[in-house]
Amino acid sequence: MIKKSICVFTLYPKQGASSNYRILMYINDLQKDYDVYTYEFWNKKYTEKYINQKKNML
């Protein structure tokens, strides 16, 4: 049986915001039935540079 594919677009990489974890925690469950691919909008370099500024603004 061929698995269907799912693509999950997130705002930050896995090292980013904790709110990103909400969707990423379901990836293992989804992988049981689907081929799952994840792509982040902001890359790790951006996150490392600007995440501290975001924390200061909250």
mmCIF file of the N, C-alpha and C atoms, coordinates in Angstrom:
data_MODEL
# 
_entry.id   MODEL 
# 
loop_
_atom_site.group_PDB 
_atom_site.id 
_atom_site.type_symbol 
_atom_site.label_atom_id 
_atom_site.label_alt_id 
_atom_site.label_comp_id 
_atom_site.label_asym_id 
_atom_site.label_entity_id 
_atom_site.label_seq_id 
_atom_site.pdbx_PDB_ins_code 
_atom_site.Cartn_x 
_atom_site.Cartn_y 
_atom_site.Cartn_z 
_atom_site.occupancy 
_atom_site.B_iso_or_equiv 
_atom_site.pdbx_formal_charge 
_atom_site.auth_seq_id 
_atom_site.auth_comp_id 
_atom_site.auth_asym_id 
_atom_site.auth_atom_id 
_atom_site.pdbx_PDB_model_num 
ATOM 1   N N  . MET A 1 1  ? 0.840  -1.184 0.000  1.00 0.00 ? 1  MET A N  1 
ATOM 2   C CA . MET A 1 1  ? 0.000  0.000  0.000  1.00 0.00 ? 1  MET A CA 1 
ATOM 3   C C  . MET A 1 1  ? 0.887  1.252  0.000  1.00 0.00 ? 1  MET A C  1 
ATOM 4   N N  . ILE A 1 2  ? 0.565  2.184  -0.837 1.00 0.00 ? 2  ILE A N  1 
ATOM 5   C CA . ILE A 1 2  ? 1.327  3.422  -0.947 1.00 0.00 ? 2  ILE A CA 1 
ATOM 6   C C  . ILE A 1 2  ? 0.810  4.427  0.080  1.00 0.00 ? 2  ILE A C  1 
ATOM 7   N N  . LYS A 1 3  ? 1.749  4.999  0.837  1.00 0.00 ? 3  LYS A N  1 
ATOM 8   C CA . LYS A 1 3  ? 1.366  6.015  1.817  1.00 0.00 ? 3  LYS A CA 1 
ATOM 9   C C  . LYS A 1 3  ? 1.112  7.344  1.121  1.00 0.00 ? 3  LYS A C  1 
ATOM 10  N N  . LYS A 1 4  ? 0.157  8.074  1.633  1.00 0.00 ? 4  LYS A N  1 
ATOM 11  C CA . LYS A 1 4  ? -0.064 9.442  1.162  1.00 0.00 ? 4  LYS A CA 1 
ATOM 12  C C  . LYS A 1 4  ? 0.960  10.346 1.838  1.00 0.00 ? 4  LYS A C  1 
ATOM 13  N N  . SER A 1 5  ? 1.219  11.466 1.227  1.00 0.00 ? 5  SER A N  1 
ATOM 14  C CA . SER A 1 5  ? 2.204  12.410 1.759  1.00 0.00 ? 5  SER A CA 1 
ATOM 15  C C  . SER A 1 5  ? 1.520  13.627 2.356  1.00 0.00 ? 5  SER A C  1 
ATOM 16  N N  . ILE A 1 6  ? 2.141  14.139 3.406  1.00 0.00 ? 6  ILE A N  1 
ATOM 17  C CA . ILE A 1 6  ? 1.688  15.374 4.049  1.00 0.00 ? 6  ILE A CA 1 
ATOM 18  C C  . ILE A 1 6  ? 2.898  16.294 4.149  1.00 0.00 ? 6  ILE A C  1 
ATOM 19  N N  . CYS A 1 7  ? 2.692  17.550 3.829  1.00 0.00 ? 7  CYS A N  1 
ATOM 20  C CA . CYS A 1 7  ? 3.737  18.553 3.978  1.00 0.00 ? 7  CYS A CA 1 
ATOM 21  C C  . CYS A 1 7  ? 3.278  19.555 5.035  1.00 0.00 ? 7  CYS A C  1 
ATOM 22  N N  . VAL A 1 8  ? 4.098  19.746 6.057  1.00 0.00 ? 8  VAL A N  1 
ATOM 23  C CA . VAL A 1 8  ? 3.771  20.656 7.152  1.00 0.00 ? 8  VAL A CA 1 
ATOM 24  C C  . VAL A 1 8  ? 4.701  21.863 7.057  1.00 0.00 ? 8  VAL A C  1 
ATOM 25  N N  . PHE A 1 9  ? 4.117  23.043 6.884  1.00 0.00 ? 9  PHE A N  1 
ATOM 26  C CA . PHE A 1 9  ? 4.890  24.279 6.859  1.00 0.00 ? 9  PHE A CA 1 
ATOM 27  C C  . PHE A 1 9  ? 4.796  24.935 8.230  1.00 0.00 ? 9  PHE A C  1 
ATOM 28  N N  . THR A 1 10 ? 5.942  25.231 8.811  1.00 0.00 ? 10 THR A N  1 
ATOM 29  C CA . THR A 1 10 ? 5.975  25.873 10.121 1.00 0.00 ? 10 THR A CA 1 
ATOM 30  C C  . THR A 1 10 ? 6.686  27.221 10.001 1.00 0.00 ? 10 THR A C  1 
ATOM 31  N N  . LEU A 1 11 ? 6.471  28.057 10.977 1.00 0.00 ? 11 LEU A N  1 
ATOM 32  C CA . LEU A 1 11 ? 7.090  29.379 10.939 1.00 0.00 ? 11 LEU A CA 1 
ATOM 33  C C  . LEU A 1 11 ? 8.571  29.308 11.287 1.00 0.00 ? 11 LEU A C  1 
ATOM 34  N N  . TYR A 1 12 ? 8.909  28.535 12.314 1.00 0.00 ? 12 TYR A N  1 
ATOM 35  C CA . TYR A 1 12 ? 10.286 28.454 12.785 1.00 0.00 ? 12 TYR A CA 1 
ATOM 36  C C  . TYR A 1 12 ? 10.796 27.031 12.678 1.00 0.00 ? 12 TYR A C  1 
ATOM 37  N N  . PRO A 1 13 ? 12.123 26.841 12.658 1.00 0.00 ? 13 PRO A N  1 
ATOM 38  C CA . PRO A 1 13 ? 12.669 25.487 12.694 1.00 0.00 ? 13 PRO A CA 1 
ATOM 39  C C  . PRO A 1 13 ? 12.461 24.873 14.072 1.00 0.00 ? 13 PRO A C  1 
ATOM 40  N N  . LYS A 1 14 ? 12.864 23.645 14.225 1.00 0.00 ? 14 LYS A N  1 
ATOM 41  C CA . LYS A 1 14 ? 12.653 22.937 15.493 1.00 0.00 ? 14 LYS A CA 1 
ATOM 42  C C  . LYS A 1 14 ? 13.349 23.626 16.661 1.00 0.00 ? 14 LYS A C  1 
ATOM 43  N N  . GLN A 1 15 ? 14.397 24.405 16.396 1.00 0.00 ? 15 GLN A N  1 
ATOM 44  C CA . GLN A 1 15 ? 15.103 25.130 17.451 1.00 0.00 ? 15 GLN A CA 1 
ATOM 45  C C  . GLN A 1 15 ? 14.406 26.438 17.794 1.00 0.00 ? 15 GLN A C  1 
ATOM 46  N N  . GLY A 1 16 ? 13.323 26.758 17.138 1.00 0.00 ? 16 GLY A N  1 
ATOM 47  C CA . GLY A 1 16 ? 12.669 28.053 17.292 1.00 0.00 ? 16 GLY A CA 1 
ATOM 48  C C  . GLY A 1 16 ? 11.666 28.106 18.424 1.00 0.00 ? 16 GLY A C  1 
ATOM 49  N N  . ALA A 1 17 ? 10.589 28.790 18.170 1.00 0.00 ? 17 ALA A N  1 
ATOM 50  C CA . ALA A 1 17 ? 9.590  29.099 19.191 1.00 0.00 ? 17 ALA A CA 1 
ATOM 51  C C  . ALA A 1 17 ? 8.923  27.846 19.747 1.00 0.00 ? 17 ALA A C  1 
ATOM 52  N N  . SER A 1 18 ? 8.540  27.898 21.018 1.00 0.00 ? 18 SER A N  1 
ATOM 53  C CA . SER A 1 18 ? 7.888  26.752 21.644 1.00 0.00 ? 18 SER A CA 1 
ATOM 54  C C  . SER A 1 18 ? 6.505  26.491 21.060 1.00 0.00 ? 18 SER A C  1 
ATOM 55  N N  . SER A 1 19 ? 5.857  27.526 20.530 1.00 0.00 ? 19 SER A N  1 
ATOM 56  C CA . SER A 1 19 ? 4.544  27.314 19.916 1.00 0.00 ? 19 SER A CA 1 
ATOM 57  C C  . SER A 1 19 ? 4.654  26.428 18.681 1.00 0.00 ? 19 SER A C  1 
ATOM 58  N N  . ASN A 1 20 ? 5.825  26.412 18.072 1.00 0.00 ? 20 ASN A N  1 
ATOM 59  C CA . ASN A 1 20 ? 6.073  25.536 16.930 1.00 0.00 ? 20 ASN A CA 1 
ATOM 60  C C  . ASN A 1 20 ? 5.987  24.074 17.349 1.00 0.00 ? 20 ASN A C  1 
ATOM 61  N N  . TYR A 1 21 ? 6.293  23.795 18.602 1.00 0.00 ? 21 TYR A N  1 
ATOM 62  C CA . TYR A 1 21 ? 6.277  22.426 19.118 1.00 0.00 ? 21 TYR A CA 1 
ATOM 63  C C  . TYR A 1 21 ? 4.891  21.813 19.044 1.00 0.00 ? 21 TYR A C  1 
ATOM 64  N N  . ARG A 1 22 ? 3.861  22.618 19.094 1.00 0.00 ? 22 ARG A N  1 
ATOM 65  C CA . ARG A 1 22 ? 2.492  22.097 19.075 1.00 0.00 ? 22 ARG A CA 1 
ATOM 66  C C  . ARG A 1 22 ? 2.224  21.235 17.856 1.00 0.00 ? 22 ARG A C  1 
ATOM 67  N N  . ILE A 1 23 ? 2.671  21.660 16.694 1.00 0.00 ? 23 ILE A N  1 
ATOM 68  C CA . ILE A 1 23 ? 2.465  20.846 15.499 1.00 0.00 ? 23 ILE A CA 1 
ATOM 69  C C  . ILE A 1 23 ? 3.525  19.759 15.381 1.00 0.00 ? 23 ILE A C  1 
ATOM 70  N N  . LEU A 1 24 ? 4.758  20.062 15.772 1.00 0.00 ? 24 LEU A N  1 
ATOM 71  C CA . LEU A 1 24 ? 5.825  19.081 15.616 1.00 0.00 ? 24 LEU A CA 1 
ATOM 72  C C  . LEU A 1 24 ? 5.637  17.866 16.511 1.00 0.00 ? 24 LEU A C  1 
ATOM 73  N N  . MET A 1 25 ? 4.933  18.001 17.624 1.00 0.00 ? 25 MET A N  1 
ATOM 74  C CA . MET A 1 25 ? 4.737  16.854 18.507 1.00 0.00 ? 25 MET A CA 1 
ATOM 75  C C  . MET A 1 25 ? 3.819  15.808 17.888 1.00 0.00 ? 25 MET A C  1 
ATOM 76  N N  . TYR A 1 26 ? 3.084  16.173 16.847 1.00 0.00 ? 26 TYR A N  1 
ATOM 77  C CA . TYR A 1 26 ? 2.208  15.216 16.181 1.00 0.00 ? 26 TYR A CA 1 
ATOM 78  C C  . TYR A 1 26 ? 2.875  14.525 14.998 1.00 0.00 ? 26 TYR A C  1 
ATOM 79  N N  . ILE A 1 27 ? 4.056  14.911 14.654 1.00 0.00 ? 27 ILE A N  1 
ATOM 80  C CA . ILE A 1 27 ? 4.701  14.358 13.464 1.00 0.00 ? 27 ILE A CA 1 
ATOM 81  C C  . ILE A 1 27 ? 4.939  12.863 13.603 1.00 0.00 ? 27 ILE A C  1 
ATOM 82  N N  . ASN A 1 28 ? 5.370  12.402 14.763 1.00 0.00 ? 28 ASN A N  1 
ATOM 83  C CA . ASN A 1 28 ? 5.585  10.961 14.939 1.00 0.00 ? 28 ASN A CA 1 
ATOM 84  C C  . ASN A 1 28 ? 4.293  10.185 14.736 1.00 0.00 ? 28 ASN A C  1 
ATOM 85  N N  . ASP A 1 29 ? 3.189  10.720 15.218 1.00 0.00 ? 29 ASP A N  1 
ATOM 86  C CA . ASP A 1 29 ? 1.900  10.056 15.021 1.00 0.00 ? 29 ASP A CA 1 
ATOM 87  C C  . ASP A 1 29 ? 1.504  10.043 13.552 1.00 0.00 ? 29 ASP A C  1 
ATOM 88  N N  . LEU A 1 30 ? 1.733  11.146 12.868 1.00 0.00 ? 30 LEU A N  1 
ATOM 89  C CA . LEU A 1 30 ? 1.384  11.225 11.451 1.00 0.00 ? 30 LEU A CA 1 
ATOM 90  C C  . LEU A 1 30 ? 2.246  10.299 10.600 1.00 0.00 ? 30 LEU A C  1 
ATOM 91  N N  . GLN A 1 31 ? 3.495  10.092 11.015 1.00 0.00 ? 31 GLN A N  1 
ATOM 92  C CA . GLN A 1 31 ? 4.405  9.260  10.238 1.00 0.00 ? 31 GLN A CA 1 
ATOM 93  C C  . GLN A 1 31 ? 3.984  7.796  10.217 1.00 0.00 ? 31 GLN A C  1 
ATOM 94  N N  . LYS A 1 32 ? 3.125  7.396  11.111 1.00 0.00 ? 32 LYS A N  1 
ATOM 95  C CA . LYS A 1 32 ? 2.630  6.015  11.099 1.00 0.00 ? 32 LYS A CA 1 
ATOM 96  C C  . LYS A 1 32 ? 1.777  5.738  9.867  1.00 0.00 ? 32 LYS A C  1 
ATOM 97  N N  . ASP A 1 33 ? 1.056  6.757  9.396  1.00 0.00 ? 33 ASP A N  1 
ATOM 98  C CA . ASP A 1 33 ? 0.134  6.571  8.277  1.00 0.00 ? 33 ASP A CA 1 
ATOM 99  C C  . ASP A 1 33 ? 0.517  7.339  7.019  1.00 0.00 ? 33 ASP A C  1 
ATOM 100 N N  . TYR A 1 34 ? 1.423  8.307  7.138  1.00 0.00 ? 34 TYR A N  1 
ATOM 101 C CA . TYR A 1 34 ? 1.745  9.179  6.010  1.00 0.00 ? 34 TYR A CA 1 
ATOM 102 C C  . TYR A 1 34 ? 3.251  9.384  5.900  1.00 0.00 ? 34 TYR A C  1 
ATOM 103 N N  . ASP A 1 35 ? 3.698  9.750  4.724  1.00 0.00 ? 35 ASP A N  1 
ATOM 104 C CA . ASP A 1 35 ? 5.051  10.271 4.550  1.00 0.00 ? 35 ASP A CA 1 
ATOM 105 C C  . ASP A 1 35 ? 4.972  11.756 4.885  1.00 0.00 ? 35 ASP A C  1 
ATOM 106 N N  . VAL A 1 36 ? 5.698  12.183 5.903  1.00 0.00 ? 36 VAL A N  1 
ATOM 107 C CA . VAL A 1 36 ? 5.581  13.555 6.402  1.00 0.00 ? 36 VAL A CA 1 
ATOM 108 C C  . VAL A 1 36 ? 6.859  14.337 6.091  1.00 0.00 ? 36 VAL A C  1 
ATOM 109 N N  . TYR A 1 37 ? 6.669  15.503 5.514  1.00 0.00 ? 37 TYR A N  1 
ATOM 110 C CA . TYR A 1 37 ? 7.769  16.415 5.217  1.00 0.00 ? 37 TYR A CA 1 
ATOM 111 C C  . TYR A 1 37 ? 7.496  17.726 5.934  1.00 0.00 ? 37 TYR A C  1 
ATOM 112 N N  . THR A 1 38 ? 8.533  18.296 6.548  1.00 0.00 ? 38 THR A N  1 
ATOM 113 C CA . THR A 1 38 ? 8.366  19.580 7.230  1.00 0.00 ? 38 THR A CA 1 
ATOM 114 C C  . THR A 1 38 ? 9.306  20.611 6.615  1.00 0.00 ? 38 THR A C  1 
ATOM 115 N N  . TYR A 1 39 ? 8.808  21.812 6.498  1.00 0.00 ? 39 TYR A N  1 
ATOM 116 C CA . TYR A 1 39 ? 9.580  22.935 5.977  1.00 0.00 ? 39 TYR A CA 1 
ATOM 117 C C  . TYR A 1 39 ? 9.297  24.145 6.850  1.00 0.00 ? 39 TYR A C  1 
ATOM 118 N N  . GLU A 1 40 ? 10.355 24.866 7.175  1.00 0.00 ? 40 GLU A N  1 
ATOM 119 C CA . GLU A 1 40 ? 10.179 26.060 7.999  1.00 0.00 ? 40 GLU A CA 1 
ATOM 120 C C  . GLU A 1 40 ? 10.320 27.312 7.145  1.00 0.00 ? 40 GLU A C  1 
ATOM 121 N N  . PHE A 1 41 ? 9.541  28.321 7.514  1.00 0.00 ? 41 PHE A N  1 
ATOM 122 C CA . PHE A 1 41 ? 9.573  29.592 6.795  1.00 0.00 ? 41 PHE A CA 1 
ATOM 123 C C  . PHE A 1 41 ? 10.861 30.350 7.109  1.00 0.00 ? 41 PHE A C  1 
ATOM 124 N N  . TRP A 1 42 ? 11.184 30.455 8.395  1.00 0.00 ? 42 TRP A N  1 
ATOM 125 C CA . TRP A 1 42 ? 12.432 31.097 8.805  1.00 0.00 ? 42 TRP A CA 1 
ATOM 126 C C  . TRP A 1 42 ? 13.454 30.002 9.032  1.00 0.00 ? 42 TRP A C  1 
ATOM 127 N N  . ASN A 1 43 ? 14.672 30.188 8.542  1.00 0.00 ? 43 ASN A N  1 
ATOM 128 C CA . ASN A 1 43 ? 15.688 29.163 8.728  1.00 0.00 ? 43 ASN A CA 1 
ATOM 129 C C  . ASN A 1 43 ? 16.393 29.326 10.075 1.00 0.00 ? 43 ASN A C  1 
ATOM 130 N N  . LYS A 1 44 ? 17.270 28.386 10.390 1.00 0.00 ? 44 LYS A N  1 
ATOM 131 C CA . LYS A 1 44 ? 17.950 28.384 11.681 1.00 0.00 ? 44 LYS A CA 1 
ATOM 132 C C  . LYS A 1 44 ? 18.811 29.638 11.870 1.00 0.00 ? 44 LYS A C  1 
ATOM 133 N N  . LYS A 1 45 ? 19.452 30.114 10.801 1.00 0.00 ? 45 LYS A N  1 
ATOM 134 C CA . LYS A 1 45 ? 20.303 31.301 10.900 1.00 0.00 ? 45 LYS A CA 1 
ATOM 135 C C  . LYS A 1 45 ? 19.489 32.522 11.325 1.00 0.00 ? 45 LYS A C  1 
ATOM 136 N N  . TYR A 1 46 ? 18.316 32.706 10.732 1.00 0.00 ? 46 TYR A N  1 
ATOM 137 C CA . TYR A 1 46 ? 17.440 33.819 11.108 1.00 0.00 ? 46 TYR A CA 1 
ATOM 138 C C  . TYR A 1 46 ? 17.013 33.674 12.563 1.00 0.00 ? 46 TYR A C  1 
ATOM 139 N N  . THR A 1 47 ? 16.621 32.473 12.937 1.00 0.00 ? 47 THR A N  1 
ATOM 140 C CA . THR A 1 47 ? 16.137 32.236 14.294 1.00 0.00 ? 47 THR A CA 1 
ATOM 141 C C  . THR A 1 47 ? 17.204 32.570 15.323 1.00 0.00 ? 47 THR A C  1 
ATOM 142 N N  . GLU A 1 48 ? 18.431 32.115 15.086 1.00 0.00 ? 48 GLU A N  1 
ATOM 143 C CA . GLU A 1 48 ? 19.514 32.387 16.032 1.00 0.00 ? 48 GLU A CA 1 
ATOM 144 C C  . GLU A 1 48 ? 19.802 33.881 16.145 1.00 0.00 ? 48 GLU A C  1 
ATOM 145 N N  . LYS A 1 49 ? 19.631 34.610 15.065 1.00 0.00 ? 49 LYS A N  1 
ATOM 146 C CA . LYS A 1 49 ? 19.938 36.038 15.068 1.00 0.00 ? 49 LYS A CA 1 
ATOM 147 C C  . LYS A 1 49 ? 18.847 36.866 15.735 1.00 0.00 ? 49 LYS A C  1 
ATOM 148 N N  . TYR A 1 50 ? 17.567 36.529 15.501 1.00 0.00 ? 50 TYR A N  1 
ATOM 149 C CA . TYR A 1 50 ? 16.473 37.403 15.914 1.00 0.00 ? 50 TYR A CA 1 
ATOM 150 C C  . TYR A 1 50 ? 15.588 36.874 17.042 1.00 0.00 ? 50 TYR A C  1 
ATOM 151 N N  . ILE A 1 51 ? 15.727 35.618 17.440 1.00 0.00 ? 51 ILE A N  1 
ATOM 152 C CA . ILE A 1 51 ? 14.814 35.065 18.446 1.00 0.00 ? 51 ILE A CA 1 
ATOM 153 C C  . ILE A 1 51 ? 14.962 35.789 19.787 1.00 0.00 ? 51 ILE A C  1 
ATOM 154 N N  . ASN A 1 52 ? 16.173 36.221 20.138 1.00 0.00 ? 52 ASN A N  1 
ATOM 155 C CA . ASN A 1 52 ? 16.350 36.936 21.409 1.00 0.00 ? 52 ASN A CA 1 
ATOM 156 C C  . ASN A 1 52 ? 15.642 38.284 21.391 1.00 0.00 ? 52 ASN A C  1 
ATOM 157 N N  . GLN A 1 53 ? 15.611 38.955 20.254 1.00 0.00 ? 53 GLN A N  1 
ATOM 158 C CA . GLN A 1 53 ? 14.886 40.218 20.147 1.00 0.00 ? 53 GLN A CA 1 
ATOM 159 C C  . GLN A 1 53 ? 13.388 39.985 20.317 1.00 0.00 ? 53 GLN A C  1 
ATOM 160 N N  . LYS A 1 54 ? 12.896 38.891 19.777 1.00 0.00 ? 54 LYS A N  1 
ATOM 161 C CA . LYS A 1 54 ? 11.477 38.573 19.922 1.00 0.00 ? 54 LYS A CA 1 
ATOM 162 C C  . LYS A 1 54 ? 11.137 38.368 21.395 1.00 0.00 ? 54 LYS A C  1 
ATOM 163 N N  . LYS A 1 55 ? 11.988 37.648 22.108 1.00 0.00 ? 55 LYS A N  1 
ATOM 164 C CA . LYS A 1 55 ? 11.741 37.391 23.527 1.00 0.00 ? 55 LYS A CA 1 
ATOM 165 C C  . LYS A 1 55 ? 11.720 38.695 24.317 1.00 0.00 ? 55 LYS A C  1 
ATOM 166 N N  . ASN A 1 56 ? 12.578 39.653 23.961 1.00 0.00 ? 56 ASN A N  1 
ATOM 167 C CA . ASN A 1 56 ? 12.628 40.929 24.667 1.00 0.00 ? 56 ASN A CA 1 
ATOM 168 C C  . ASN A 1 56 ? 11.390 41.776 24.415 1.00 0.00 ? 56 ASN A C  1 
ATOM 169 N N  . MET A 1 57 ? 10.740 41.587 23.277 1.00 0.00 ? 57 MET A N  1 
ATOM 170 C CA . MET A 1 57 ? 9.575  42.393 22.934 1.00 0.00 ? 57 MET A CA 1 
ATOM 171 C C  . MET A 1 57 ? 8.287  41.849 23.547 1.00 0.00 ? 57 MET A C  1 
ATOM 172 N N  . LEU A 1 58 ? 8.310  40.613 24.001 1.00 0.00 ? 58 LEU A N  1 
ATOM 173 C CA . LEU A 1 58 ? 7.087  40.016 24.567 1.00 0.00 ? 58 LEU A CA 1 
ATOM 174 C C  . LEU A 1 58 ? 6.789  40.510 25.951 1.00 0.00 ? 58 LEU A C  1 
# 
